[in-house]
Amino acid sequence: MTENDVYQVSDWKGQGGERWVAYQARLDAMVAVFGEAAIEAAAPVAGERVLDIGCGAGASSRDLANRVGAGGQVVGMDISEPLIDKARALAPQHSAASFQVADASSAELPPEAFDILFSRFGVMFFDNPTAAFTHMRRALRPGGRVAFVCWRSIAENDWVSLPMGAMKGIIPPMTPPNPEAPGPFSFGDQGRVARILTAAGLTDVAITPFDASIPFGKGETRDAALDDAVKMTLEVGLLARSLVDQPDDIRVRAAVAVRTVFAGFTRERSVMIDGAAWIVTGRNPAS
Ligand SMILES: C[S@@+](CC[C@H](N)C(=O)[O-])C[C@H]1O[C@@H](n2cnc3c(N)ncnc32)[C@H](O)[C@@H]1O
């Protein structure tokens, strides 16, 4: 991966979004506990209005809608049309959640219309995060809250660093991505996150580590779970991107290497690998 190969809006709008749809149920299960922790931090109550930024297929929007109830409102916003289509299809009838295809960093947002800006892993992809949060903060009522979950660094996230290490020598050496370039790990540095939110005008910024084991593969047997984890790694996400243009023999070697490293994390019917996130909260000043 080169510095230019950062996550672009077009990735999510196109193939990235479609792959995410294909794996939606699996991905939701993998990150569910992280989303729950972020929702607890957001502490939504009945009647509140929430903007779910980069809502994807809408799992968090649905959970938030249950919390705010019929008198509340959740707007799930995402740049990916296939993901918003999926979110709409999965939303129960009469849900407090509605969905919109839009870039949250520039979409027209009603001023002071939301009590909470929320996100589960959807705020790390902005080209200019300070400008994006400044823009989104204007949609927050005075005294409103921000709560999101984002990944810590690659080095702290075994589910990426282990397979990445395993692929060394098989695929051409990766230039480490610029840690500040838009992408899943661009909020890994908590100092940077604090600076972005503060520069965007938010106060009471708190950033707390949250660790959890991620169910990376599942199956009836250990071997089946391992196969499943390898398939997942090679087909969706950062490492999948690094293999896109590689010939079949390289992909086969990469699969063997990833399988070997994952074997150490196999349980009876699953592969469980540690994930490390930040739970971030902040507040819009009262006036
Ligand atoms: C890692 S996924 C998380 C999706 C969802 N929140 C979840 O947890 O399942 C990141 C999401 O952010 C969306 N996204 C990226 N940049 C965005 C932007 N500028 N505005 C709105 N959504 C964006 C992507 O399309 C993608 O659905």
PDBQT file of the ligand as one rigid body, heavy atoms in Angstrom, charges set to zero:
ROOT
HETATM    1  C1  LIG A 301     -15.969   1.024   8.477  1.00  0.00    +0.000 C 
HETATM    2  S1  LIG A 301     -17.492   1.446   7.763  1.00  0.00    +0.000 S 
HETATM    3  C2  LIG A 301     -18.557   1.504   9.177  1.00  0.00    +0.000 C 
HETATM    4  C3  LIG A 301     -19.999   1.397   8.812  1.00  0.00    +0.000 C 
HETATM    5  C4  LIG A 301     -20.981   1.346  10.005  1.00  0.00    +0.000 C 
HETATM    6  N1  LIG A 301     -20.898   2.503  10.858  1.00  0.00    +0.000 N 
HETATM    7  C5  LIG A 301     -20.764   0.091  10.803  1.00  0.00    +0.000 C 
HETATM    8  O1  LIG A 301     -20.215   0.152  11.893  1.00  0.00    +0.000 OA
HETATM    9  O2  LIG A 301     -21.156  -0.981  10.293  1.00  0.00    +0.000 OA
HETATM   10  C6  LIG A 301     -17.230   3.160   7.405  1.00  0.00    +0.000 C 
HETATM   11  C7  LIG A 301     -18.412   3.825   6.722  1.00  0.00    +0.000 C 
HETATM   12  O3  LIG A 301     -18.172   5.226   6.614  1.00  0.00    +0.000 OA
HETATM   13  C8  LIG A 301     -18.719   5.658   5.379  1.00  0.00    +0.000 C 
HETATM   14  N2  LIG A 301     -18.119   6.940   5.028  1.00  0.00    +0.000 N 
HETATM   15  C9  LIG A 301     -16.832   7.191   4.703  1.00  0.00    +0.000 A 
HETATM   16  N3  LIG A 301     -16.653   8.498   4.453  1.00  0.00    +0.000 NA
HETATM   17  C10 LIG A 301     -17.859   9.101   4.651  1.00  0.00    +0.000 A 
HETATM   18  C11 LIG A 301     -18.329  10.452   4.542  1.00  0.00    +0.000 A 
HETATM   19  N4  LIG A 301     -17.512  11.438   4.186  1.00  0.00    +0.000 N 
HETATM   20  N5  LIG A 301     -19.645  10.707   4.801  1.00  0.00    +0.000 NA
HETATM   21  C12 LIG A 301     -20.485   9.701   5.134  1.00  0.00    +0.000 A 
HETATM   22  N6  LIG A 301     -20.095   8.403   5.237  1.00  0.00    +0.000 NA
HETATM   23  C13 LIG A 301     -18.801   8.108   5.001  1.00  0.00    +0.000 A 
HETATM   24  C14 LIG A 301     -18.418   4.529   4.422  1.00  0.00    +0.000 C 
HETATM   25  O4  LIG A 301     -19.213   4.539   3.259  1.00  0.00    +0.000 OA
HETATM   26  C15 LIG A 301     -18.672   3.309   5.310  1.00  0.00    +0.000 C 
HETATM   27  O5  LIG A 301     -19.996   2.857   5.227  1.00  0.00    +0.000 OA
ENDROOT
TORSDOF 0
